[in-house]
């Protein structure tokens, strides 16, 4: 069939949530003529759920997005109302930054960035069909009957894909925040042969700030010490006038109200069909699952500097409005709270992610990529990370350049994508530090060291940023070399000084680096003995030095594991392999191999239900085939 396109683009991105903006900005910045199509321009980069960015594992993802040349970190650094480093009392592998956002300002600033971006067209338009010829994307069809040509399409529809809002006994077609749902596109994806799943998520009620009695809640202030998500943000710009959050709790009365109204809760009455998030359950689900708990934490989070709306974090619910009011008024500090928006649940379609390659391109259709909640994840940060990778790979495909695959040892983004495409997901996927086996080398403080060279290679890191990075890296390398060579000797004067500080005296000469490995010794103490660096080092370089030196043994062990796995990842599996021709592998392994079609031995080894014996048999089979092929050649 010959299509008549009114306009032609290199790449079309469908949906302008957190995945869509990263995908479209990346593609445009890499030189591709890009169209970002969204149902509602006023919902671009909108936060329909919690007004925050970052948190455990997620904060590291935002740093990774920034290191690669993405936008989320820069945008939240411009629009936050509070910044806080989490898990400071724990090891460096689990520390992560979290910011409360001014949600209106965040969306406005991102929209401005998109509108100013060269090569990027922003258009309010509903896409109904993806046009495919001979297994390859050629364009899209809008609800108004217009056709746009494209060499690649990225679907980032979030919760709008056949979305339905549920509140008590009410259920109606809608995207997030009562926007339009995308219904026809879901049917089109099914017709194209993709397997579709159904998930559910939800939000809590919003209450009026002036109706809250904050005096009986616990204040949760931001950090005084400057911190940022973007490696390019400056400490001098750190916001001092931050807005606090507040902590309160549910109680026995709250739990009794929920229990007596469970028959009216959609998730228990059978109205909700989709699978909900394990790590962010509704309050009614928490009360049932954790019946022994006397209370649950609730954080009162302002949604911005110029609004009265306060987000009741931890109280996600789809109970009827009258029950939500009664529930709110049972909580300390919220006895007279004025309900501004009711909480609700939303069901939506997803593309089951085992159908994707690690580039986020579908295996079935060339040039069709999916990202974000469309792939079954939850969270703005997970969506943005996928959107960036999908946008990069769509651009690389259009330009005929080698694809980008982030490995599990490269980034949390790589962990997430590998989990999705290798294991699939039966529920909304959320990143956790426990999912990353190499988390000690995937820290928030070294994201630029890991990923900025990759961002530079694909064309997302400009000269100014690259020069900034090279200066930092040279300073780090130079100081690490100095600390590795300069000696601290156990002379009387030195040991007297050490004793004054309350530390054990030296018995042998040590390098400054060895001295700093002592748990109680930090960089400042070391420089008291060996002098400062030849040039002033900022706090981020010092933090990196301390972590790399103190955890060097553990980091080296992790890097050895990475090297061993790298050999597995380099062993490719032919795309046309006949799984039925491999004798002796277990039936479950054969079924999983057929479903997922792993591209490497490493990926095959991570599929659930596949055991080491199956991998050994597969490797023997592939080696036999390689020998046979070499003989014929």
C-alpha positions, -999 to +999 in steps of 0.1 A: +000+000+000+013+034-010+010+061+017+008+098+010+025+116+039+018+153+046+052+155+063+082+132+067+104+128+098+133+107+108+118+098+141+083+102+156+078+099+194+043+092+206+035+106+240+052+135+258+056+122+294+090+117+310+100+090+285+088+109+255+106+141+262+139+123+268+135+102+236+126+132+214+153+155+228+179+129+224+169+121+188+168+158+179+201+166+195+217+137+176+207+155+144+174+137+135+144+155+123+119+146+151+082+149+158+069+147+194+032+140+193+011+143+224-027+142+232-024+173+253+004+199+252-005+210+287+005+176+301+040+175+287+064+161+314+035+162+338+036+146+373+003+129+377+015+111+408+041+122+434+057+156+429+092+144+433+122+132+414+148+107+426+149+085+457+165+051+464+180+037+431+159+062+411+181+091+421+211+073+406+191+068+374+186+106+372+223+111+376+229+085+348+204+103+325+223+135+331+257+119+326+245+106+292+233+140+281+196+138+291+174+165+305+157+153+337+185+162+361+190+197+347+152+203+348+147+193+384+177+213+395+159+244+380+125+236+396+129+219+430+115+232+462+135+208+484+166+186+480+177+158+503+203+130+502+189+097+514+207+069+532+236+090+543+241+067+573+246+037+550+272+027+525+279+047+493+262+021+471+227+029+484+230+067+488+207+086+464+194+121+460+156+130+461+140+163+453+105+177+458+095+194+426+073+224+419+053+202+396+038+230+375+072+247+371+088+214+362+064+208+334+066+244+321+104+244+321+106+211+303+080+223+277+101+254+271+132+232+266+114+210+241+100+241+222+134+256+219+151+225+207+164+225+171+152+196+149+122+190+172+086+197+163+061+195+192+025+189+181-008+182+199-021+152+180-035+117+188-018+089+170-042+060+162-021+037+140+016+029+134+021+022+097+042-008+089+053-022+055+072-055+052+079-057+089+093-021+090+079+012+104+071+037+077+050+063+096+019+070+117-018+078+112-035+104+134-071+104+147-078+132+121-067+110+092-033+126+086-003+105+078+033+114+088+062+094+074+090+082+098+120+059+096+115+050+133+087+054+159+091+055+197+059+047+217+059+063+251+021+064+259+025+058+297-008+052+314-029+067+286-029+035+265-065+024+269-064+040+303-094+038+326-098+057+359-114+039+388-129+057+418-152+037+440-178+021+418-171+046+390-150+035+360-144+055+329-120+059+299-093+083+307-056+090+308-038+103+339-053+134+356-085+131+335-068+136+302-079+117+270-071+080+268-054+065+237-077+036+228-072+029+191-034+027+193-036-002+217-058-021+192-033-013+165-004-027+185-023-059+189-030-061+152+007-056+145+012-088+165+025-075+199+014-091+231-004-066+254-008-068+292-029-048+317-015-030+347-028-007+374-014+021+394-029+049+416-025+082+434-035+095+468-058+125+475-045+160+476-055+183+505-054+221+511-022+232+529-040+258+550-064+232+564-035+210+578-025+213+614+013+210+609+020+215+647+011+178+654+032+164+625+070+160+622+090+184+600+111+169+572+135+196+560+158+196+530+196+195+532+216+227+539+247+213+521+245+219+484+236+190+461+224+186+426+212+159+401+231+174+372+269+173+372+268+207+355+248+225+382+267+249+405+268+249+443+263+287+442+228+282+428+217+258+455+183+268+469+184+280+505+147+289+508+135+253+507+100+241+516+098+213+542+077+181+540+059+168+570+055+133+585+023+118+600+009+083+604-023+063+600-038+048+632-062+021+644-092+044+635-078+048+600-074+011+596-109+004+609-124+028+584-107+010+556-116-025+568-153-017+572-153-003+536-133-030+518-165-041+500-165-007+484-128-008+474-125-015+436-094-037+440-113-060+463-147-058+448-134-070+414-137-037+395-099-035+392-085-062+368-050-049+362-020-059+383-008-032+407+026-022+419+042-043+447+064-016+460+039+012+460+006-004+470-027+013+478-034+020+515-062-006+514-038-032+501-013-023+528-039-026+556-049-061+544-014-074+536+002-060+568-027-064+592-002-066+622+011-031+616-004-005+639+004+024+617+019+034+583+040+065+574+024+093+555+044+122+541+027+155+534+045+169+503+038+204+489+031+203+451+048+236+445+056+271+459+025+288+445-002+262+452-021+251+482-022+214+470-004+189+492+002+153+481-005+127+509+023+103+500+015+068+512-022+071+510-028+059+474-064+048+472-094+043+449-120+041+477-151+062+472-148+099+479-169+099+511-146+071+525-115+091+515-127+121+535-135+101+565-101+084+563-082+117+559-100+132+590-089+102+611-052+111+606-032+133+630-029+168+615-055+161+588-086+162+611-099+193+593-081+188+560-100+200+530-100+175+501-089+192+469-085+161+446-096+126+453-072+097+449-079+072+421-067+041+404-059+039+367-057+007+346-037+008+313-023-014+286+014-023+283+036-039+257+050-071+274+087-063+275+101-097+266+092-087+230+120-061+230+157-061+223+181-045+248+180-014+225+142-012+233+134-019+196+106-045+192+119-078+178+088-081+156+089-047+138+120-030+126+122+007+137+095+004+163+107+012+198+088+014+231+097+030+264+085+040+299+053+027+315+044+013+281+070-014+289+055-021+323+077+000+346+066+025+373+081+058+381+092+090+362+129+081+365+125+046+351+105+060+322+130+088+315+159+064+315+142+041+290+131+071+269+167+083+266+180+048+255+151+044+230+156+079+215+194+073+212+189+039+195+162+052+172+186+079+161+215+055+157+194+032+136+182+060+113+218+071+109+231+036+103+254+037+133+261+009+158+235+005+185+239+014+222+233-014+247+239-005+283+251-035+303+242-044+339+277-032+349+273+001+331+243+016+347+211+011+367+194+019+334+211-012+320+200-033+349+164-022+344+163-028+306+180-062+310+155-072+337+126-062+314+137-078+282+152-110+298+128-117+326+097-097+316+075-084+345+043-096+360+037-063+378+047-026+375+085-028+376+104-005+401+141-001+403+157-011+436+194-011+447+189-049+454+183-056+417+219-045+408+246-071+415+272-045+408+257-017+428+291-007+444+303+004+410+269+019+400+269+047+425+254+082+423+289+099+427+305+082+397+277+083+371+296+108+350+328+087+351+308+057+339+286+073+313+297+107+300+322+091+276+293+071+262+271+102+259+300+119+241+303+090+216+267+090+206+266+128+202+247+140+233+276+156+252+286+189+237+321+204+238+315+226+268+303+197+289+330+174+276+357+199+286+342+202+320+342+164+324+378+161+312+390+187+337+373+168+366+387+135+354+422+148+351+420+163+386+407+130+400+434+109+383+462+133+393+452+133+429+447+096+431+482+091+416+496+115+442+479+098+471+491+064+458+528+075+458+534+100+486+544+083+519+535+090+555+564+078+577+561+067+614+583+094+627+577+109+662+562+141+650+537+124+627+526+099+654+522+127+679+499+144+655+480+112+648+476+106+686+462+141+690+436+132+665+427+101+685+439+076+659+463+047+663+500+055+656+518+042+626+543+014+629+553+013+592+555+038+564+522+040+544+511+057+513+485+084+518+461+061+499+467+032+524+464+056+553+430+068+540+417+033+539+413+034+577+376+038+585+382+069+607+404+087+582+390+111+556+406+131+529+409+162+550+429+143+577+452+129+550+460+163+535+470+175+570+499+151+567+508+152+530+495+187+520+467+197+497+463+189+461+481+212+436+447+227+427+415+231+446+393+201+444+355+204+448+336+183+473+323+159+446+359+149+436+368+145+472+337+123+478+347+102+448+383+098+459+372+087+494+348+061+481+371+047+455+400+044+480+381+031+510+361+005+490+389-004+465+390-041+475+353-046+471+352-025+439+380-047+424+361-078+432+331-064+414+351-055+384+365-091+383+329-103+382+322-078+354+351-092+333+339-128+337+304-118+327+317-097+298+330-129+282+295-144+284+280-113+269+304-114+239+292-149+229+264-141+205+235-164+198+224-165+161+191-149+155+178-178+134+188-205+159+165-236+160+159-242+197+142-275+190+174-288+174+193-286+207+191-320+225+190-324+262+181-289+274+152-289+298+117-283+285+112-251+306+145-237+293+135-245+257+102-227+262+118-197+277+145-195+250+117-196+223+097-169+240+126-144+247+151-153+220+182-142+240+209-125+219+239-136+241+249-164+264+250-139+292+214-129+286+203-165+283+219-173+317+198-147+334+164-160+322+144-174+351+140-212+348+172-217+329+199-235+349+237-238+344+233-272+327+211-257+300+237-230+294+265-256+292+245-276+266+238-244+246+274-234+246+285-269+234+259-267+206+270-233+194+307-243+195+298-274+174+280-253+149+309-228+147+333-257+140+311-271+113+308-237+097+345-231+098+351-265+081+327-256+052+344-223+048 
